[in-house]
């Protein structure tokens, strides 16, 4: 199946000059969604890890079914004020602004190995902030899996030294 055919380009979203890669057609296609999760699972089948981490909201879409399929736990990373327990936070820059993310202070135990799953690698700011949070809690990122990578934004540069795979590259 050609997953590329299920990604829609939306010009000038969320602001002028941005070409947004819309994954909703892929999410609507049962076989496309299943194949994307299966391919992500194949990418981590030989990786020793304990937990899947995904940022809201699209990291949830791919991270939770991947965790379920691989019989691992899932840690949500959210915007400030969205998690009910004590949190640790990290600010970061986006390709079109800045933000802060949080996770529960007890989400990662020292020594745990984690994978990060998200829909898109752009500038790498969100993922770098997640890596920083994981490391502050004593965890180790062993692999990062994306559905899409926007190669022209050089997100891998900020994530040097990380084991990164993307199913689709633009």
PyMOL commands that set and color helices and strands:
alter all, ss='L'
color gray80, all
select helices_A, chain A and resi 3-6+24-28+30-44+58-70+125-136+151-153+155-158
alter helices_A, ss='H'
color red, helices_A
select strands_A, chain A and resi 8-11+19-22+51-55+73-79+87-94+97-104+113-121+140-149+164-169
alter strands_A, ss='S'
color yellow, strands_A
deselect
rebuild
show_as cartoon
